[in-house]
């Protein structure tokens, strides 16, 4: 399970970096909190941060369940795929929101496999 702990820590570190990017965007645009709009650069950074937070709520527990009931290394690999996907998503979205699709799709796929696998694995453990 140590791999899962490491991947979880990397996911949280990535989210922390995305949070810092919001602060950087605020500094560049001069838009102070609590305002969330006013410059596309800030709005895109906020969307990257918030969308990642929305995804973490599902992917972290799904990864733990998948690791416990299906396979630890596969769960960790899918978690790493999610991290890479979020980097692609962030890079694309920050440059042009239309370029976020590849990152979003890969992250969605990793999350879906982890989620469905965790449900299957848990059901098999119950049976």
N, C-alpha and C positions, 0 to 999 in steps of 0.2 A: 504493500500500500504506500510505501515511501514515494514511489513514482507519482502516485495520485496527489500526494501532499505537495510535491514539487510543482506539478503542473497547475494545481490550484493556486499556489503562491505566485506562479508566473502569470496566471490569468489576472490575479488581483494587482500585480505589479503593472501589467499592461493597462488595466483600468485606471490605476493611479496616474500613469503617464497621460492617458486621455483626459483626465481631470486637470492635469497641469496645462495641457494644450488649451483648455478653456481659459485659464488664467492668462496664458500668453496672448490669446486672441483678444481678451479684454484689454490687456495692455496696449496692443497694437491699434485697437479701434477706439480706445478711450471710453468704452462703455462700462460703467461701474455696475456692480450688483445693486439691486436685485434685477435690473433690466436684463432681458434674455433675447431681445431683438434689436434691430437697428443697423446691423452690418452683416452681410452674408457670411463673412469669415467667422464671426462669432457664432452665428446661428448654425453653421455647419459643424463647428467644434462641439457645440452643445448637443447637437443631434448624434454625433459619434459617441460622446460620453453617455448620453441617456439610452441610446439604443444598445450599447454594450452592457449597461447595467440591466436593462430588460432581458437580455440574453443570458447573463450570468445567473439570474434567478432560476433559470431552467437547466442550464448546462452543468453547473457545479453539482447539484444533487443527482442529476442523471448520471454524471460521470462516476460518482461514488457508488451508486447502486449498481451500475454496469460492472464496475471493478469488483464489487463484493459478490455478485451473483453470476457474472459471465466470464470476464477475463481482464485482469489488471493491466497487462501490457497493451491490449487493444484499446481499453478505456483511455490510457495515458496517450496513446498515439492519436486517438480521436480528439483528445483535449489539446494536443499540440497542433493538430490541424485547425481546430477552432481558433487558437491564438494566431496562427499564421493568417487565417481567413480574416480575423478582425484587423490585422495590420493592413491587409489588402483593402478591406472595406474603408478603413480610416484614410488611407492614402488616396483612394479613389474619391471618397466623399469630400475630403478637404479640397481637392483639386477641382472637382466638378461632380455634383451629386449624381449625374448620369453614369459616372464611372464606378459606382459602388457595387454593381451587380455581381461581379465575380466573387468578391469577398463575402458579400451577403449570402450568396448561394452556397459556397463552400462551408461557411459557418452554420448555415441552416441544415445542410446535409449532415455534418458532424453531430449537431445537436439532435437531429431526428434519429440517427442511428443509436446514439447513446440513450435517448428517451425510450424508443421502442425496445431496444435490447434490455434496458433496465426493467421495463414492465414484463417482458418475456422471462427474464432471469428470475425475477421475484415470484412470478406465478409458478414457475417450475420448482422453486424452493418450497413454495407452499404445498404444492401437489406432492 
